[in-house]
Amino acid sequence: MAKQKPLAHLLPPLMPSMEPTVVFGVCEAASEEAGLQPCVRPKLYVRFAGIHNNGVKAAFKTSGFRVIANKSSDNYNALWSGALKAEDFRKLNRYQRVNHFPGTWELGRKDRLCRNIGRMRRRHPDVFNIQPRSFVLPTDGDEWRLECERFPDGMYIIKPPASSRGRGIRMMRRPSDVTPQKDLLIQRYIRDPHLI
């Protein structure tokens, strides 16, 4: 007997005129308990463009999406790719979703997120005190060296600004441990963080 392909599960719209939401990573028993509806028709399709992340591909597969074989087809529900151009956004249909939106790098790149939070912290210090002391090198190099002099026992975490999935992250204590010509985000290490 052939193995049955998984079905996508949908959360009904919360308000009129809204679309249902695809729910990822839910087993059959849990989906029934949560009131999710299996999506039998139409089938859901995903198109991957330049993606090499097997975890993302597996999540779509186990959630009932079919991969579009024709890479130039526009008959998809989800597109997982790099940043799109403005004209590509204009071509999207109402039922299509993408993983990046205009300005996504302002949140997705660690260095830009740090700068944006810093800007908001200066305007609203009580509300935006949400990240540890941070420095973007090479711009903040002098400021970071002063921080290390003030706190000689401090531990810091170094992150490449445009990497993902933990690649390139390491710990260090002093400025001599860092290659100065690279763009890096350095943050004071939090030993017991409150994770979401």
N, C-alpha and C positions, 0 to 999 in steps of 0.2 A: 504494500500500500504506500502511495506517495505521501511524503511529509507535507502537511498543510502549511502554506506560507502564513506568516503572522499578519494580523490585521492591525491597521492603525486604530487607535482609540481616541475619541473626541470628547472634549468637555463641552457641553452645550453652551451656546452664547449666554453671557450673563445679562445682556441687555438687548432689547430689540434692535434690529438692523446691524448687529455685529455678527462676525463669523465665529464658528466653533473653533476651539483651540486643540491642536494635536498634543497629546500627552505622551511623553517619552518614558520608557523604562518601567512600565506598569505590567504586572502579570495579569492573566485573565481573571483570577479570583478577586484581586484587588480592584480591578477596573469595574467589575460588576458592583462591588461594595461601594465604590465611590460614585456610582451613577454615570459612568462613562459609557459612551455608545460606540460599538464597533463600526468602523467605516468600511462597508462592503463595496459600495459603489458611490462615487467613482473611485478608482484606484488612485493612490497618491504616488507621485513621482518626484524624485530628487535628481538634480543635475550637479555633478561635481566638476569644478573648473580649477585645475592646478592644486588639488588637495591631496595630501599624502598622509593625513592623520587617520589611521585605521580605527581609532576609537570613535571618531565622528561617523565614519562609514558604517561601523557596526551598530551604532545607535539608531541610524536611519533604517538599517536593515531589520533589526529586531523590533522596530516600531511599525513595520508593515509598509514602508516605502519601497518602491521599485526604482532601480537606477536606470536612468535614460541611457540607452546605448548610443544614440545619435547625439554627439557632443554639441552640435549646432542647433538642436531642436529647442524650441521655446515652449514646448508642451510639458511644463514641469510645475509642481506646486512649491518646491523649495529649491533654491540655488545656493550652494555652499562654494564660495569662491573668494578671491581677493576683493579689494574695493572696486565698485562699479563706477563708470562714468555717468555724468548727469543724464545723457541721452538714454543710457541703459535703464535708469530709474523711470524715465518717462514711458518706456515701452512695457513696463510691468503691468500685468493685469491685476484686478482686485484680489484674486485668489492666490497670487504668487507672493512668496516671502523670500527674503535674502538674509544672509548672516551679517552683512555690513550695511550701515546706513551712512549718509553724508555726515562727515565729521566724526566718524567712529574712532579714528585714531586719537582724537582728543581724550578719549576714555580708555582706549585699548592699548596705547603705548604707555609704558610706565613713566617715562620722562615727562610726557605731556600731561598725564594725569596728575603727577606730582606738582607741576607748574600751575595747573588749573586749580587744584585744591589749595595750593599756597596763595594764589590770587584771591580766592574766596575766603580763605582764613584771615587775610588782611582786612577784608570788608566785614566779615561776620565771625570774629574769633571764637565766640562761644559755640556756634553751630558747627563750624568746620574744623574743630580740633579732633580730627578723625584718623590721622596717620602719624607715625613717629617722625621725629626730626629727620629731614631728607635733604639730600644734596645731589645735584646733577652735575657730573664732571664732563668736561673740564671747567665749565663756567663757574661753579661754586667751589672750586678747589681750595682757595684761600680760606673761605669760611669753614670748610670741612676740616682743614688742618688745625684751625683755632679750636674747633669743637673737640678734636682729639687731644689737644693740649689741656683743655679744661677737664676732660674726662679720660685720663690715660688708661683706665681699666675698662673703657667702653668696648662693647662688641658691636660690629656692624655687619650688615648683609649687603652684598653687592649684586646688582641685577643688570643684565644687559637691557637697554630700553625697548628693543623691538623683538625680543625672543619670547618663546611660549613654552608651556608645559615644564617649567623648572629648569630649562636648559641654560647653562652658564651661571647659575646662581651659586655664590660661595660666601663663606664667612671670613672675616678678617678683623684685625685690631688696630693697625696703624697705617698711615699713608704710604709707607715704603712697600706695603704689600700690593699696591695698585699700580697698574701700568697707566701713566698719566695721559697718554695720547688718545685713549679710547673714550667714547661716550659711555657713561655709566650712571646708574642711579645707585646711590648709597643711602641706606637708612639705618638708623639706630635699631639694633636688634631688640625685639620684645621677647623675653623668655617665656612668658605664659600668656599668649594672646587670647583674646576672646574671639573665637572664629564664628562666622555665620554659616 
